Amino acid sequence: MSQQTVLVIDDERDIRELLTITLGRMDLKVDAVGTVAEARHALGERSYDLCFTDMRLPDGSGQEVIELIADEHPDTPVAMITAYGNVDAAVTALKAGAFDFVSKPVDIQMLRRLVRTALKLAEEKRTGAVPGGAATGFSDRLIGDSTTMHQVRSTIGKLARNQAPVYIAGESGVGKELVARLIHEQGPRATGPFVPVNCGAIPSELMESEFFGHRKGSFTGAVADKEGLFQAAHGGTLFLDEVAELPLHMQVKLLRAIQEKAVRPIGAREEVAVDVRILSATHKNLAALVDQAQFRQDLFYRINVIELRVPPLRERRGDVPLLADYVLRQLAAKSGGGAPVRLLPEARQALEDYDFPGNVRELENILERAVAMCDGDRVDVSDLMLPQRSPRLSADPSASLHGHPAQSAVSHGSVPAAPAAHAPASEVGLDDYISNLERTAIMKALEESRYNKTAAARKLGITFRALRYKLKKLGID
């Protein structure tokens, strides 16, 4: 195998010498130049396995070099060398197609990890190997033949090839974590850890310890050293789900950790270098929160280098039958591997016509309930128990692209119809109202049958399996 080559472009002799020595010790051949013109000449003479370029050069900018390599040498990863804390330059470089960035003064260990990751990616692209040795079940897990889903899959493949932070936008239940996992699994970090964290599920007072770790004795209850989520994700990917829930004081600390690629555990004197790719997501409109001063603008631009929008289910109705069949197969496998329950044509059509404000997650819940409620191996419309909705209004579908999922039903004119009997009070949700009715009817049937569940199910006109499901769902012992 021939020796791999690296092109270094920097007008500072010390930086060129440092990179030449460091990369030479990694058995790499290094060509070092100091101007854009010399870089153009070198790139015209030969191809390189990796390129490093400074942002500011005597006769131009590193941006020109990145764009040149992206156009003429798309298989060559390029990393930007930026001044300390120059986040804007790093973000600009990543958007232009840079693989990653390294800050001055250069951290040698961080540089070596970046080089290994970049060369691994370049080799996989040349050989056509599946990135990171990822499993072949990529398409099998991201279900859908619609144009929008083909675009999402294509974008995931592109995003997996660099280290830029990605912001995944979409309503609750669309599968943002699955998309994040696929970006991780399709990239060179696939062999490293994927660490998901729900930012809204961590108490504010514990956030710093959870993210950055702590040293023994640093506070009451710290009986041992503990590594944080950044350290746990070292060499892999940290997925910040519901990032909009971070309090402002943690946003400042998170920004520094992302910028400097280092964290300081509580009680530690020195920072610890971390090599982590950041993916983030939320169902909220993050740009609107920035305008309202509820989310830091500098952090927003740092995590939102590239945005990937995952469409809601109502925008890809043709994918509903495929998703439904997939979910039914999964449910059959969980229950012992028998033949999956079938959807009758009317039930299938009802699912396609439904708006799914809860998206894929709601579809899964509806089908799980239907399987428990149906008689035999077929699901009818009545087994789905879909809320009755008025005809959709001719609203602009983009009105709720990045809004809270609770807004989607309003924007599409999806107003639950009131039950024929007593309408629920305005402050009580329809689901809660129906649950209360079911609980009352079930408790009455159990009391009348002296808590014989078989007799109670017969009295209610449902199967024993359906009753057992409802008891579990309603929390009735």
Secondary structure by P-SEA (a helix, b strand, c coil): ccbbbbbbbcccaaaaaaaaaaaaaacbbbbbbccaaaaaaaaaaccccbbbbbcccccccaaaaaaaaaaccccbbbbbbbcccaaaaaaaaaaacccccccccccaaaaaaaaaaaaaaaaaaaacccccccccccccccccccaaaaaaaaaaaaaaacccbbbbbbcccccaaaaaaaaaaacccccbbbbbbccccccccccccccccccccccccccbbbbccccccccbbbbbcccccccaaaaaaaaaaaaacccccccccbbbbbbbbbbbccccaaaaaaaaccccaaaaaaaacbbbbbbcccccccaaaaaaaaaaaaaaaaacccccccccaaaaaaaaaccccccaaaaaaaaaaaaacccccccccccccccccccccccccccccccccccccccccccccccccccccccccaaaaaaaaaaaaaaaaaaaaccaaaaaaaaacccaaaaaaaaaaaccc
